[in-house]
Amino acid sequence: MNRYPTWKYALVALCVALAALYTLPNFFGESPAVQVSSVRATVRVDSALLQRVESVLNQASIPYTGAVLDANSLRVRFADTDVQLKAKEAIDKAVNPDPANASYVVALNLLSASPGWLTAIRALPMYLGLDLRGGVHFLLQVDMPAALTKRLESLTGDIRSLLRDKSIRHGGVVRAGQSLRIRFRDAEVRAKASDVVATGLTDLVLTEREEGAEFLLVATLKPEAARRTQDFALKQNITTLHNRINELGVSEPVIQQQGADRIVVQLPGVQDTAKAKDILGRTATLEIRMVDHEKMTPDLLAAAARGDVPFGTEYYVERDGAPLLVRKDVVLTGDRLTDAQPGFDNQTNEPAVHLTLDGAGARIFKDVTRDNVGKRMAILLIEKGKGEVVTAPVIRSEIGGGRVQISGRMSTTEAADVALLLRAGALAAPMEIIEERTVGPSLGRDNIQKGFDATRWGFFAIVVFMSAYYAVFGLISSVALAVNLLFLVALLSLLQATLTLPGIAAIALTLGMAIDANVLINERIREELRGGATPQAAIAAGYERAWGTIVDSNVTTLIAGLALLIFGSGPVRGFAVVHVLGILTSIFSSVVVSRAMVNLFYGHRRKVQRLMIGDTAWK
């Protein structure tokens, strides 16, 4: 009646052992580290950089406890923060000899101090939020008028292309504030142009005006088009910020929209605030230009390398070190790019990048490639006034339809990097940091200590009450509660969830709610004993008949928790995650784990004379 098969005891024991194993990494803390990541697409983080950094540290007699090289960064671990600061300065000088033209981001960071064998089995500590770990909080204001201006400037080129294709003469297209003014000599041509523009560019509202002898066509963005442009700018900036923050190695950054034109960025664990501001504030644009083949002579290239650049061109160096003279005239900007994905060339099976352009970009690109077959075009990333060649492919044939392929001299990793850079390398609109807060690690430690103290004393009070009121069954319930806490922390670590101060409050609340199920079970067993049932029958009936009530009460609480999880954000969401997981673990621990312990204690006896469950009867 009250016996589990051996496999069920073994399964419960295995679950408890795994929970203890995956909880263990949270007790090792964190070690100070220096992270080195690339600023440019043409600069790689590889084993050569690792050897270089190790050589620098050895020459400077700076001890380090380990170095980890992954796909995006190099991280070197140190024993304390004093050594960390010395190492950062030494590494920064070595890898960035010219600070004004840095190739790498060298940032302070924190890494888990878990042993290697735990990391090998993916047993990692849970992430800590800004309020527990310390870090920086930024509130960024997106310049929405600038986003609309940028959109209008791109529409200026579209209008010129449309009118040129239809052979409609005009006196110029000029932006005036948040509108475009097109000049004509007579009303008939203006009316014809109005029909063409209205058909080709549906996002514009057209108004006819007269100024003296000139006939004007004034174009403004429709309200829905303006909102769409602003939404795109906000989402594009959030995507770009995600990619940039990867350079800092932040485990669980919070990047989310606040209101119509603001973005909240929280970077837990970041110690170098100045470096974080520098990366977030970077403004980059993508440009496609033609290579000036006529001036690509050895003499002119040598002169350009010395600083004597031919008129109308700019001097760049490709990723393989080859010099390049690029015309200043911009063919296309990143605004025309709607998507960029890595892939392979269908003919040569070489790694390639597949680009998708919008309608206007497709038309421009078709014209440019038709007129420049056999020539090279350069794709540039312009940042802080300085350009960098991402790639410079040869135009093989006219390319129409808005689908473009870039291939040649790229590995699969480089193709993925180039696609990422092209897709989200530039901000859609400028941003300004309007609020900055720094949370020190000492405050985070104080929050953790207070949260743990509250949980510890709450748990102790529950154990005392349950043991005094339910005797042995109270002790069993207390052990099940401890196992519930173990399961909860293990799940948070396994899922790599972020624990915040509201999350610690949810853990304390979970302990108080989890014991309710055991109270229901114990009281049900008492009722069965008072009704004349034998101890073994009372145990079986108590667990079976309390099950329905336990499920009902937890399901209703789970519904409320899921609502907080779905509709909440920030601290509310952090509370909801722990709350929902705590409900699930409490059901398992209070019913399955406690029943297994009761069965072990009483189930092997043929006849139980007395149940130690407080002031009730026995048989």
C-alpha positions as CSV (number, residue, x, y, z in Angstrom):
1,M,0.0,0.0,0.0
2,N,2.7,2.5,1.0
3,R,5.7,1.1,-1.0
4,Y,7.3,2.5,-4.1
5,P,9.0,0.1,-6.5
6,T,12.8,0.3,-6.4
7,W,13.0,2.2,-9.7
8,K,10.8,5.0,-8.3
9,Y,13.1,5.5,-5.2
10,A,16.1,5.4,-7.5
11,L,14.5,8.0,-9.8
12,V,13.7,10.4,-6.9
13,A,17.3,9.9,-5.6
14,L,18.7,10.7,-9.1
15,C,16.6,13.8,-9.4
16,V,17.8,15.1,-6.0
17,A,21.5,14.2,-6.9
18,L,21.2,16.1,-10.2
19,A,19.6,19.0,-8.5
20,A,22.5,19.2,-6.0
21,L,25.0,18.9,-8.9
22,Y,23.5,21.8,-10.9
23,T,23.1,23.9,-7.8
24,L,26.7,23.6,-6.9
25,P,28.2,26.1,-9.3
26,N,26.3,29.0,-7.6
27,F,28.6,28.6,-4.5
28,F,31.9,29.2,-6.3
29,G,31.3,32.9,-7.0
30,E,33.0,34.9,-9.8
31,S,36.6,35.8,-10.8
32,P,37.8,39.1,-12.3
33,A,38.7,38.8,-16.0
34,V,39.7,40.9,-19.0
35,Q,37.9,40.4,-22.2
36,V,39.3,41.2,-25.7
37,S,36.9,41.4,-28.6
38,S,37.2,42.7,-32.1
39,V,35.9,46.2,-33.1
40,R,36.2,45.6,-36.9
41,A,35.0,42.9,-39.2
42,T,38.5,42.7,-40.7
43,V,40.2,42.0,-37.4
44,R,39.9,38.4,-36.1
45,V,40.0,37.0,-32.5
46,D,42.0,33.8,-33.0
47,S,44.7,31.7,-31.5
48,A,47.4,34.2,-32.7
49,L,45.8,36.8,-30.5
50,L,45.7,34.4,-27.6
51,Q,49.4,33.7,-27.9
52,R,50.1,37.4,-28.2
53,V,48.1,38.2,-25.0
54,E,49.8,35.4,-23.1
55,S,53.2,36.6,-24.2
56,V,52.4,40.2,-23.0
57,L,51.2,38.9,-19.6
58,N,54.3,36.7,-19.2
59,Q,56.7,39.5,-20.2
60,A,55.0,41.9,-17.7
61,S,55.1,39.1,-15.0
62,I,51.3,39.3,-14.5
63,P,49.9,36.0,-13.3
64,Y,46.7,34.7,-14.7
65,T,44.6,31.6,-13.8
66,G,43.3,30.7,-17.3
67,A,42.4,31.9,-20.8
68,V,39.3,31.0,-22.8
69,L,39.0,31.6,-26.6
70,D,35.6,31.4,-28.2
71,A,34.1,32.5,-31.5
72,N,33.7,36.2,-30.5
73,S,36.2,37.0,-27.8
74,L,39.2,36.1,-25.7
75,R,38.7,36.1,-21.9
76,V,41.6,35.9,-19.4
77,R,40.9,35.2,-15.7
78,F,42.8,36.6,-12.8
79,A,43.0,36.1,-9.0
80,D,42.0,39.6,-7.9
81,T,40.9,43.0,-9.2
82,D,44.4,44.6,-8.7
83,V,46.0,42.1,-11.1
84,Q,43.0,42.5,-13.4
85,L,43.5,46.3,-13.7
86,K,47.2,45.9,-14.4
87,A,46.5,43.2,-17.0
88,K,43.9,45.4,-18.8
89,E,46.4,48.3,-19.1
90,A,49.1,46.0,-20.5
91,I,46.9,44.2,-22.9
92,D,45.3,47.4,-24.2
93,K,48.7,48.9,-24.9
94,A,49.8,45.8,-26.7
95,V,46.8,45.2,-29.0
96,N,45.9,48.8,-29.5
97,P,49.2,50.7,-30.1
98,D,47.1,53.6,-31.6
99,P,44.3,54.3,-29.1
100,A,42.6,56.7,-31.6
101,N,42.3,53.8,-34.1
102,A,41.7,50.8,-31.9
103,S,41.2,47.4,-33.4
104,Y,40.1,45.6,-30.2
105,V,37.8,46.3,-27.3
106,V,39.6,45.5,-24.0
107,A,37.0,45.5,-21.2
108,L,36.8,44.4,-17.6
109,N,34.5,41.5,-16.9
110,L,33.5,38.9,-14.4
111,L,33.6,35.1,-15.1
112,S,32.2,32.2,-13.2
113,A,34.9,30.5,-10.9
114,S,33.3,27.1,-11.2
115,P,35.7,24.2,-11.7
116,G,36.3,23.0,-15.2
117,W,34.6,19.6,-14.7
118,L,31.3,21.3,-13.8
119,T,31.5,23.6,-16.8
120,A,32.2,20.6,-19.0
121,I,28.8,19.1,-18.1
122,R,27.1,22.5,-18.6
123,A,26.6,23.0,-14.9
124,L,26.7,26.8,-14.8
125,P,25.6,29.3,-12.2
126,M,22.4,31.3,-12.7
127,Y,22.8,34.8,-14.0
128,L,22.4,37.6,-11.5
129,G,20.5,40.8,-12.4
130,L,21.8,44.4,-12.1
131,D,20.5,44.8,-8.6
132,L,22.4,41.7,-7.3
133,R,25.6,41.7,-9.4
134,G,26.1,45.4,-9.9
135,G,26.7,47.0,-13.3
136,V,25.4,49.9,-15.3
137,H,21.9,51.2,-16.3
138,F,21.4,53.5,-19.4
139,L,18.3,55.1,-20.7
140,L,18.8,56.1,-24.4
141,Q,16.7,58.6,-26.3
142,V,16.3,57.8,-30.0
143,D,16.3,60.9,-32.2
144,M,13.1,60.3,-34.1
145,P,13.1,63.5,-36.1
146,A,16.5,62.4,-37.4
147,A,15.0,59.0,-38.4
148,L,12.3,60.8,-40.3
149,T,14.8,63.1,-41.9
150,K,16.9,60.1,-43.0
151,R,13.8,58.5,-44.5
152,L,13.0,61.7,-46.4
153,E,16.5,62.0,-47.8
154,S,16.3,58.5,-49.1
155,L,12.9,59.3,-50.7
156,T,14.6,62.3,-52.4
157,G,16.7,59.9,-54.5
158,D,13.6,57.8,-55.2
159,I,11.7,60.7,-56.6
160,R,14.6,61.8,-58.8
161,S,14.9,58.2,-60.2
162,L,11.1,58.0,-60.8
163,L,11.0,61.3,-62.7
164,R,14.1,60.5,-64.6
165,D,12.7,57.1,-65.7
166,K,9.5,58.8,-67.0
167,S,11.5,61.6,-68.6
168,I,9.8,64.3,-66.6
169,R,11.9,67.5,-66.3
170,H,11.9,69.3,-62.9
171,G,13.8,72.1,-61.2
172,G,15.2,70.1,-58.4
173,V,14.0,68.1,-55.3
174,V,14.9,69.8,-52.0
175,R,14.1,68.8,-48.4
176,A,12.6,71.6,-46.3
177,G,12.1,70.5,-42.7
178,Q,9.9,67.4,-42.7
179,S,8.7,67.8,-46.3
180,L,10.1,67.6,-49.9
181,R,9.7,70.4,-52.4
182,I,9.8,69.6,-56.2
183,R,9.9,72.6,-58.6
184,F,8.3,72.6,-62.1
185,R,7.9,75.2,-64.8
186,D,4.3,74.6,-65.6
187,A,1.2,73.0,-64.0
188,E,0.8,70.3,-66.7
189,V,4.3,68.8,-66.0
190,R,3.6,69.0,-62.3
191,A,0.3,67.2,-62.6
192,K,2.0,64.4,-64.6
193,A,4.8,64.2,-62.0
194,S,2.2,64.0,-59.2
195,D,0.6,61.0,-60.8
196,V,3.9,59.2,-61.2
197,V,5.1,59.9,-57.6
198,A,1.7,59.1,-56.1
199,T,1.7,55.7,-57.9
200,G,5.4,54.8,-57.2
201,L,5.7,56.1,-53.6
202,T,2.5,55.4,-51.7
203,D,4.0,56.6,-48.4
204,L,3.8,60.2,-49.5
205,V,1.0,62.8,-49.3
206,L,1.3,65.3,-52.2
207,T,0.2,68.9,-52.2
208,E,0.3,71.4,-55.1
209,R,1.4,75.0,-54.5
210,E,2.6,78.0,-56.4
211,E,5.4,80.4,-55.5
212,G,5.6,83.2,-58.0
213,A,6.3,81.8,-61.4
214,E,7.3,78.3,-60.0
215,F,4.9,75.4,-59.6
216,L,5.7,73.3,-56.5
217,L,4.8,69.8,-55.5
218,V,5.2,69.3,-51.8
219,A,5.5,65.8,-50.4
220,T,5.2,64.8,-46.8
221,L,5.1,61.4,-45.1
222,K,1.7,59.9,-44.3
223,P,1.2,59.5,-40.5
224,E,1.2,55.7,-40.7
225,A,4.4,55.8,-42.8
226,A,6.0,58.1,-40.2
227,R,5.0,55.7,-37.4
228,R,6.3,52.7,-39.4
229,T,9.7,54.6,-39.9
230,Q,9.9,55.3,-36.2
231,D,9.1,51.8,-35.2
232,F,11.7,50.4,-37.6
233,A,14.3,52.8,-36.2
234,L,13.6,51.7,-32.7
235,K,13.7,48.0,-33.5
236,Q,16.8,48.3,-35.7
237,N,18.6,50.2,-32.9
238,I,17.7,47.5,-30.4
239,T,19.1,44.8,-32.7
240,T,22.3,46.8,-33.3
241,L,22.7,47.3,-29.5
242,H,22.4,43.6,-28.9
243,N,25.2,42.9,-31.4
244,R,27.4,45.6,-29.9
245,I,26.9,44.5,-26.3
246,N,28.2,41.1,-27.3
247,E,31.6,42.8,-27.5
248,L,31.4,43.4,-23.7
249,G,30.6,39.8,-23.0
250,V,27.6,40.6,-20.9
251,S,25.8,37.3,-20.0
252,E,22.2,38.5,-19.7
253,P,21.8,42.2,-20.9
254,V,18.4,43.8,-20.6
255,I,17.7,45.8,-23.8
256,Q,14.0,46.8,-24.1
257,Q,11.8,49.5,-25.4
258,Q,10.4,52.1,-23.0
259,G,7.7,54.3,-24.4
260,A,7.7,55.4,-28.0
261,D,11.3,56.6,-28.4
262,R,13.4,55.3,-25.5
263,I,15.5,52.2,-24.9
264,V,16.6,50.8,-21.5
265,V,19.9,49.1,-21.4
266,Q,21.0,47.2,-18.3
267,L,24.5,45.5,-18.3
268,P,24.9,43.4,-15.1
269,G,28.5,42.7,-14.2
270,V,30.1,45.4,-16.4
271,Q,32.8,47.2,-14.5
272,D,34.1,49.5,-17.2
273,T,31.4,52.1,-17.6
274,A,33.4,54.3,-20.0
275,K,33.9,51.4,-22.4
276,A,30.2,50.5,-22.2
277,K,29.2,54.1,-23.1
278,D,31.7,54.2,-25.9
279,I,30.3,51.0,-27.5
280,L,26.7,52.0,-27.1
281,G,27.3,55.5,-28.5
282,R,29.0,54.3,-31.6
283,T,27.3,55.5,-34.8
284,A,28.0,53.5,-38.0
285,T,26.7,53.6,-41.5
286,L,27.0,51.2,-44.4
287,E,27.9,52.5,-47.9
288,I,28.4,50.9,-51.3
289,R,30.9,52.7,-53.5
290,M,32.7,51.9,-56.7
291,V,36.5,51.2,-56.9
292,D,38.3,53.7,-59.0
293,H,40.1,51.4,-61.4
294,E,41.6,54.2,-63.5
295,K,43.6,55.4,-60.5
296,M,44.6,51.9,-59.2
297,T,48.2,52.2,-60.6
298,P,51.3,51.3,-58.5
299,D,52.5,54.9,-58.4
300,L,49.2,56.4,-57.3
301,L,48.6,53.6,-54.7
302,A,52.1,54.2,-53.3
303,A,51.4,57.9,-53.1
304,A,48.0,57.3,-51.5
305,A,49.7,55.1,-48.9
306,R,51.9,58.1,-48.0
307,G,48.9,60.4,-47.6
308,D,48.8,61.9,-51.1
309,V,45.3,60.6,-52.1
310,P,44.1,61.4,-55.7
311,F,41.2,63.9,-55.9
312,G,37.7,62.3,-55.6
313,T,38.9,59.1,-54.0
314,E,39.7,57.7,-50.6
315,Y,42.4,55.2,-49.6
316,Y,41.5,51.9,-47.9
317,V,43.2,48.6,-47.1
318,E,41.4,45.3,-47.6
319,R,41.3,42.5,-45.1
320,D,44.2,40.8,-46.9
321,G,46.3,43.9,-46.8
322,A,45.7,45.0,-50.5
323,P,45.4,48.7,-51.1
324,L,42.3,50.1,-52.6
325,L,41.2,53.5,-54.0
326,V,37.5,54.0,-53.6
327,R,35.4,56.8,-55.1
328,K,33.8,59.2,-52.7
329,D,30.4,59.0,-54.5
330,V,28.0,56.8,-52.6
331,V,26.0,54.4,-54.7
332,L,23.8,52.9,-52.0
333,T,23.6,53.1,-48.2
334,G,22.6,50.5,-45.6
335,D,19.1,52.0,-45.6
336,R,18.3,50.1,-48.8
337,L,19.3,46.8,-47.3
338,T,16.4,44.8,-45.9
339,D,18.2,41.5,-45.2
340,A,21.6,39.8,-45.3
341,Q,22.1,36.1,-44.7
342,P,25.2,33.8,-45.0
343,G,25.1,31.0,-47.5
344,F,26.9,29.4,-50.4
345,D,27.5,30.2,-54.1
346,N,25.3,27.9,-56.2
347,Q,28.0,27.6,-58.9
348,T,31.3,27.4,-57.0
349,N,29.9,26.3,-53.6
350,E,32.1,28.9,-51.9
351,P,30.8,30.7,-48.8
352,A,28.8,33.8,-49.8
353,V,26.6,36.5,-48.4
354,H,23.1,36.9,-49.9
355,L,21.6,40.4,-49.7
356,T,18.1,41.6,-50.2
357,L,17.5,45.3,-51.3
358,D,14.2,47.3,-51.2
359,G,12.5,48.4,-54.4
360,A,14.4,51.6,-54.9
361,G,17.7,50.0,-53.9
362,A,17.1,47.2,-56.4
363,R,16.6,49.7,-59.2
364,I,19.7,51.6,-58.4
365,F,21.8,48.5,-58.0
366,K,20.6,47.1,-61.4
367,D,21.6,50.3,-63.1
368,V,25.0,50.4,-61.4
369,T,25.9,46.8,-62.1
370,R,24.8,47.1,-65.7
371,D,27.1,49.9,-66.3
372,N,30.1,48.5,-64.4
373,V,30.4,44.8,-65.3
374,G,33.9,43.5,-64.7
375,K,34.6,46.3,-62.2
376,R,34.8,46.1,-58.4
377,M,32.5,47.7,-55.8
378,A,33.4,48.3,-52.2
379,I,31.1,47.8,-49.2
380,L,32.3,50.1,-46.4
381,L,31.4,50.4,-42.8
382,I,31.8,54.1,-41.8
383,E,32.3,54.6,-38.1
384,K,33.5,57.7,-36.2
385,G,34.4,59.3,-39.5
386,K,36.6,56.4,-40.5
387,G,35.8,53.8,-43.1
388,E,36.6,50.2,-43.3
389,V,36.3,47.8,-46.3
390,V,34.1,44.9,-45.3
391,T,34.4,43.3,-48.8
392,A,35.1,44.4,-52.4
393,P,33.7,41.9,-54.9
394,V,33.9,42.0,-58.7
395,I,30.6,42.7,-60.6
396,R,30.2,39.6,-62.8
397,S,26.9,40.7,-64.5
398,E,23.9,42.9,-64.3
399,I,22.0,42.2,-61.1
400,G,18.3,42.8,-60.9
401,G,15.4,41.8,-58.7
402,G,17.0,43.1,-55.5
403,R,18.8,39.8,-54.7
404,V,22.6,40.3,-54.5
405,Q,25.3,37.8,-53.7
406,I,28.8,38.6,-52.4
407,S,31.4,35.8,-52.6
408,G,35.1,35.2,-52.9
409,R,37.9,35.0,-50.4
410,M,35.6,34.3,-47.4
411,S,35.3,31.4,-45.0
412,T,31.9,30.4,-43.6
413,T,32.6,32.2,-40.4
414,E,33.6,35.4,-42.2
415,A,30.5,35.1,-44.4
416,A,28.4,34.9,-41.2
417,D,30.2,37.9,-39.7
418,V,29.8,40.0,-42.8
419,A,26.1,39.2,-43.0
420,L,25.7,40.2,-39.4
421,L,27.6,43.4,-39.9
422,L,25.6,44.3,-43.0
423,R,22.3,43.4,-41.3
424,A,22.7,45.3,-38.1
425,G,26.0,47.2,-38.3
426,A,24.5,50.6,-38.3
427,L,22.1,52.6,-36.1
428,A,18.9,53.5,-37.9
429,A,18.8,56.8,-35.9
430,P,21.1,58.6,-33.5
431,M,20.7,58.0,-29.8
432,E,21.6,60.0,-26.7
433,I,22.2,58.8,-23.2
434,I,19.8,60.8,-21.0
435,E,20.1,58.8,-17.8
436,E,23.0,56.7,-16.4
437,R,23.1,54.8,-13.2
438,T,25.9,52.6,-11.8
439,V,25.2,49.9,-9.2
440,G,28.3,48.9,-7.3
441,P,29.1,45.3,-6.7
442,S,29.1,46.0,-2.9
443,L,25.4,47.0,-3.1
444,G,24.6,43.8,-5.0
445,R,26.4,41.7,-2.4
446,D,24.4,43.5,0.3
447,N,21.1,42.7,-1.5
448,I,22.1,39.1,-1.9
449,Q,23.0,38.8,1.7
450,K,19.8,40.3,2.9
451,G,17.7,38.2,0.5
452,F,19.5,35.0,1.6
453,D,19.0,36.0,5.3
454,A,15.3,36.4,4.7
455,T,15.0,33.1,3.0
456,R,17.2,31.3,5.6
457,W,15.3,32.6,8.6
458,G,11.9,32.0,6.9
459,F,12.9,28.4,6.2
460,F,14.2,28.0,9.8
461,A,10.9,29.3,11.2
462,I,8.9,26.9,9.0
463,V,11.0,23.9,10.1
464,V,10.5,24.8,13.8
465,F,6.8,25.1,13.4
466,M,6.3,22.0,11.3
467,S,8.5,19.9,13.6
468,A,6.7,21.1,16.7
469,Y,3.2,20.7,15.2
470,Y,3.5,17.5,13.1
471,A,6.5,15.7,14.8
472,V,8.1,13.2,12.4
473,F,5.8,14.2,9.5
474,G,6.8,17.8,10.1
475,L,10.4,16.9,9.8
476,I,9.7,14.9,6.6
477,S,7.8,18.0,5.2
478,S,10.8,20.2,6.1
479,V,13.2,17.9,4.2
480,A,10.8,18.0,1.2
481,L,10.8,21.8,1.4
482,A,14.6,21.8,1.4
483,V,14.6,19.5,-1.7
484,N,12.1,21.9,-3.3
485,L,14.5,24.8,-2.8
486,L,17.3,22.6,-4.3
487,F,15.2,21.8,-7.4
488,L,14.3,25.5,-7.9
489,V,17.9,26.8,-7.8
490,A,19.0,23.9,-10.0
491,L,16.3,24.7,-12.6
492,L,17.2,28.4,-12.6
493,S,20.8,27.5,-13.2
494,L,20.0,24.9,-15.8
495,L,17.8,27.3,-17.7
496,Q,20.4,30.1,-17.2
497,A,17.6,32.3,-15.9
498,T,18.4,35.7,-14.4
499,L,17.9,36.1,-10.7
500,T,17.0,39.5,-9.5
501,L,16.0,40.9,-6.1
502,P,12.2,40.3,-6.9
503,G,13.3,36.8,-7.8
504,I,14.8,36.2,-4.3
505,A,11.4,37.5,-2.9
506,A,9.7,34.9,-5.1
507,I,11.9,32.2,-3.6
508,A,11.0,33.2,-0.1
509,L,7.3,33.3,-1.1
510,T,7.6,29.8,-2.7
511,L,8.9,28.4,0.5
512,G,5.8,29.7,2.4
513,M,3.4,28.4,-0.3
514,A,5.1,25.1,-0.9
515,I,4.6,24.0,2.7
516,D,0.8,24.4,2.2
517,A,0.6,21.2,0.3
518,N,2.3,19.2,3.1
519,V,0.0,20.9,5.6
520,L,-3.0,19.7,3.6
521,I,-1.6,16.1,3.4
522,N,-0.8,16.0,7.1
523,E,-4.2,17.3,8.1
524,R,-5.9,14.8,5.8
525,I,-3.9,11.9,7.4
526,R,-5.1,13.2,10.8
527,E,-8.7,13.2,9.7
528,E,-8.4,9.7,8.4
529,L,-6.9,8.5,11.8
530,R,-9.7,10.3,13.7
531,G,-12.2,8.5,11.5
532,G,-10.9,5.1,12.5
533,A,-8.6,4.3,9.6
534,T,-5.4,2.2,10.2
535,P,-2.1,4.2,10.1
536,Q,-1.1,2.6,6.7
537,A,-4.6,3.3,5.2
538,A,-4.5,6.8,6.7
539,I,-1.2,7.6,4.9
540,A,-2.5,6.3,1.6
541,A,-5.8,8.1,1.8
542,G,-4.2,11.3,3.0
543,Y,-1.9,11.6,0.0
544,E,-4.6,10.5,-2.5
545,R,-7.4,12.6,-1.2
546,A,-5.3,15.7,-0.7
547,W,-4.0,15.5,-4.3
548,G,-7.0,17.1,-5.9
549,T,-7.0,20.1,-3.5
550,I,-3.2,20.6,-4.0
551,V,-3.6,20.6,-7.8
552,D,-6.6,23.1,-7.7
553,S,-4.8,25.6,-5.4
554,N,-1.5,25.4,-7.4
555,V,-3.2,25.7,-10.8
556,T,-5.0,28.9,-9.8
557,T,-1.7,30.3,-8.5
558,L,0.1,29.2,-11.6
559,I,-2.5,31.0,-13.8
560,A,-1.7,34.3,-11.9
561,G,2.0,33.6,-12.3
562,L,1.7,33.0,-16.0
563,A,-0.2,36.2,-16.4
564,L,2.6,38.1,-14.7
565,L,5.1,36.3,-17.0
566,I,3.3,37.1,-20.2
567,F,2.2,40.7,-19.5
568,G,4.9,41.8,-17.1
569,S,8.3,43.2,-17.8
570,G,11.5,44.0,-15.9
571,P,11.3,43.2,-12.2
572,V,7.8,41.8,-12.5
573,R,8.9,39.3,-15.1
574,G,11.8,38.3,-12.9
575,F,9.5,37.6,-10.0
576,A,7.1,35.7,-12.3
577,V,9.8,33.3,-13.7
578,V,10.9,32.2,-10.2
579,H,7.3,32.1,-9.0
580,V,6.1,29.8,-11.8
581,L,9.1,27.4,-11.5
582,G,8.6,27.4,-7.7
583,I,5.0,26.2,-8.1
584,L,6.1,23.3,-10.4
585,T,8.9,22.2,-8.1
586,S,6.7,22.5,-5.0
587,I,4.1,20.1,-6.4
588,F,6.8,17.5,-7.1
589,S,8.6,17.8,-3.8
590,S,5.6,18.0,-1.5
591,V,3.8,15.0,-3.1
592,V,6.4,12.7,-4.7
593,V,9.5,13.4,-2.6
594,S,7.7,13.5,0.8
595,R,5.7,10.4,-0.1
596,A,8.9,8.6,-0.9
597,M,10.4,9.4,2.5
598,V,7.2,8.5,4.3
599,N,7.1,5.2,2.4
600,L,10.7,4.5,3.4
601,F,10.0,5.2,7.0
602,Y,6.7,3.4,7.4
603,G,6.1,1.3,4.3
604,H,8.4,-1.6,5.2
605,R,6.5,-2.3,8.5
606,R,3.8,-4.9,8.4
607,K,1.9,-3.3,11.2
608,V,2.3,0.3,12.4
609,Q,1.1,0.9,15.9
610,R,1.5,4.7,15.9
611,L,2.0,7.6,13.5
612,M,4.1,10.4,14.9
613,I,2.0,13.2,13.4
614,G,1.3,15.3,16.4
615,D,-1.5,15.1,18.9
616,T,-3.5,12.4,17.0
617,A,-4.5,8.9,17.8
618,W,-2.7,5.6,16.9
619,K,-3.6,2.0,16.5
